[in-house]
Amino acid sequence: MITQGTQIDQANSLVTVKVADRELTGLQMQEVVNELTQHMRYDNAIHFVFDMSDVQFIASDCLGCLVSFLRDLEQMRGRIALANCQQNVSFLFKVTRLDSVFGLYDDLDEACTNIIHG
């Protein structure tokens, strides 16, 4: 079961994930990824956008969960983007150079548009 407050919505092949936790652990991210994997396998979802506006801290092991999920998605030409990242979160993606792997966007609508058409 995903963490309380995390909201997952699907529209066709696009899934948006509103992460409500201020601090995101690797275990929480793994629970979210497990849920999203079900959407990928059974609901034809291939585009995933994480709304990180409430997240102030993300544990480094969350990155491994996302990279592993992306590897599974790439077989289906899927993509992952993050929107509304706070400074600490975007810094982690930039310092690890994962900002070039996962699109980072200032706006949820922009992320959704770019992940589908980009």
C-alpha positions as a Markdown table, in Angstrom:
| # | Residue | x | y | z |
|---|---|---|---|---|
| 1 | Met | 0.0 | 0.0 | 0.0 |
| 2 | Ile | 1.4 | 3.4 | -0.9 |
| 3 | Thr | 2.0 | 6.1 | 1.7 |
| 4 | Gln | -1.0 | 8.0 | 2.9 |
| 5 | Gly | -1.6 | 11.1 | 1.0 |
| 6 | Thr | 0.1 | 10.0 | -2.2 |
| 7 | Gln | -2.4 | 10.3 | -5.0 |
| 8 | Ile | -2.1 | 8.4 | -8.3 |
| 9 | Asp | -4.2 | 9.4 | -11.3 |
| 10 | Gln | -4.2 | 7.9 | -14.8 |
| 11 | Ala | -5.4 | 9.4 | -18.1 |
| 12 | Asn | -4.7 | 7.1 | -21.0 |
| 13 | Ser | -1.0 | 6.3 | -21.0 |
| 14 | Leu | -0.1 | 9.2 | -18.5 |
| 15 | Val | 0.0 | 8.7 | -14.8 |
| 16 | Thr | 0.5 | 11.6 | -12.4 |
| 17 | Val | 1.7 | 11.0 | -8.9 |
| 18 | Lys | 1.2 | 13.6 | -6.2 |
| 19 | Val | 3.7 | 12.8 | -3.5 |
| 20 | Ala | 2.3 | 14.3 | -0.3 |
| 21 | Asp | 5.2 | 13.5 | 2.1 |
| 22 | Arg | 7.7 | 16.2 | 3.2 |
| 23 | Glu | 10.4 | 13.6 | 3.5 |
| 24 | Leu | 10.5 | 10.7 | 1.0 |
| 25 | Thr | 12.4 | 7.5 | 2.0 |
| 26 | Gly | 13.6 | 4.7 | -0.3 |
| 27 | Leu | 11.0 | 2.4 | 1.2 |
| 28 | Gln | 8.2 | 4.8 | 0.4 |
| 29 | Met | 9.4 | 5.3 | -3.1 |
| 30 | Gln | 9.6 | 1.6 | -3.6 |
| 31 | Glu | 6.0 | 1.3 | -2.6 |
| 32 | Val | 5.0 | 4.0 | -5.1 |
| 33 | Val | 7.1 | 2.3 | -7.8 |
| 34 | Asn | 5.4 | -1.0 | -7.1 |
| 35 | Glu | 2.0 | 0.5 | -7.5 |
| 36 | Leu | 3.1 | 2.3 | -10.7 |
| 37 | Thr | 4.5 | -1.0 | -12.1 |
| 38 | Gln | 1.0 | -2.4 | -11.9 |
| 39 | His | -0.3 | 0.6 | -13.9 |
| 40 | Met | 2.5 | -0.1 | -16.5 |
| 41 | Arg | 1.8 | -3.8 | -16.7 |
| 42 | Tyr | -2.0 | -3.9 | -16.6 |
| 43 | Asp | -3.2 | -0.4 | -17.6 |
| 44 | Asn | -0.9 | 0.5 | -20.5 |
| 45 | Ala | 0.7 | 3.4 | -18.7 |
| 46 | Ile | 4.1 | 4.4 | -20.1 |
| 47 | His | 4.4 | 8.1 | -19.0 |
| 48 | Phe | 4.8 | 9.0 | -15.4 |
| 49 | Val | 5.0 | 12.5 | -13.8 |
| 50 | Phe | 5.8 | 13.0 | -10.2 |
| 51 | Asp | 4.5 | 16.2 | -8.6 |
| 52 | Met | 7.1 | 16.8 | -5.9 |
| 53 | Ser | 5.8 | 20.2 | -4.7 |
| 54 | Asp | 5.4 | 19.0 | -1.1 |
| 55 | Val | 8.6 | 17.1 | -0.8 |
| 56 | Gln | 11.4 | 18.9 | 1.0 |
| 57 | Phe | 13.8 | 16.0 | 1.3 |
| 58 | Ile | 14.4 | 12.9 | -0.8 |
| 59 | Ala | 16.6 | 10.1 | 0.4 |
| 60 | Ser | 19.3 | 9.1 | -2.1 |
| 61 | Asp | 18.1 | 5.5 | -2.3 |
| 62 | Cys | 14.9 | 6.9 | -3.9 |
| 63 | Leu | 17.0 | 7.6 | -7.0 |
| 64 | Gly | 17.9 | 3.9 | -7.3 |
| 65 | Cys | 14.2 | 3.0 | -7.2 |
| 66 | Leu | 13.4 | 5.5 | -10.0 |
| 67 | Val | 16.3 | 4.4 | -12.1 |
| 68 | Ser | 15.3 | 0.8 | -11.8 |
| 69 | Phe | 11.7 | 1.7 | -12.7 |
| 70 | Leu | 12.9 | 3.7 | -15.7 |
| 71 | Arg | 14.9 | 0.7 | -17.0 |
| 72 | Asp | 11.6 | -1.3 | -17.0 |
| 73 | Leu | 9.8 | 1.6 | -18.8 |
| 74 | Glu | 12.4 | 2.0 | -21.5 |
| 75 | Gln | 11.5 | -1.4 | -22.9 |
| 76 | Met | 8.1 | 0.2 | -23.6 |
| 77 | Arg | 9.5 | 3.6 | -24.7 |
| 78 | Gly | 8.2 | 5.1 | -21.5 |
| 79 | Arg | 9.5 | 8.1 | -19.6 |
| 80 | Ile | 9.5 | 9.7 | -16.2 |
| 81 | Ala | 9.4 | 13.4 | -15.3 |
| 82 | Leu | 9.4 | 15.4 | -12.1 |
| 83 | Ala | 7.5 | 18.6 | -11.6 |
| 84 | Asn | 7.6 | 21.3 | -8.9 |
| 85 | Cys | 10.8 | 20.1 | -7.2 |
| 86 | Gln | 12.0 | 22.0 | -4.2 |
| 87 | Gln | 15.5 | 23.3 | -4.3 |
| 88 | Asn | 16.9 | 20.4 | -2.2 |
| 89 | Val | 15.3 | 17.8 | -4.4 |
| 90 | Ser | 16.3 | 19.3 | -7.7 |
| 91 | Phe | 19.9 | 19.7 | -6.3 |
| 92 | Leu | 20.1 | 16.0 | -5.7 |
| 93 | Phe | 19.1 | 15.2 | -9.2 |
| 94 | Lys | 21.5 | 17.8 | -10.6 |
| 95 | Val | 24.5 | 16.7 | -8.5 |
| 96 | Thr | 24.0 | 13.1 | -9.6 |
| 97 | Arg | 23.4 | 14.2 | -13.2 |
| 98 | Leu | 20.1 | 12.4 | -13.2 |
| 99 | Asp | 18.4 | 15.7 | -14.3 |
| 100 | Ser | 19.5 | 14.7 | -17.8 |
| 101 | Val | 17.8 | 11.3 | -17.4 |
| 102 | Phe | 14.5 | 12.5 | -15.8 |
| 103 | Gly | 13.0 | 15.7 | -17.0 |
| 104 | Leu | 12.7 | 18.3 | -14.3 |
| 105 | Tyr | 9.9 | 20.9 | -14.8 |
| 106 | Asp | 8.7 | 23.9 | -12.9 |
| 107 | Asp | 5.1 | 23.2 | -13.7 |
| 108 | Leu | 3.0 | 20.0 | -13.7 |
| 109 | Asp | 1.1 | 20.8 | -16.9 |
| 110 | Glu | 4.4 | 21.5 | -18.7 |
| 111 | Ala | 5.8 | 18.2 | -17.5 |
| 112 | Cys | 2.8 | 16.3 | -18.7 |
| 113 | Thr | 2.8 | 18.0 | -22.1 |
| 114 | Asn | 6.6 | 17.4 | -22.6 |
| 115 | Ile | 6.6 | 13.8 | -21.4 |
| 116 | Ile | 3.9 | 12.9 | -23.9 |
| 117 | His | 5.1 | 15.0 | -26.9 |
| 118 | Gly | 8.7 | 15.4 | -26.1 |
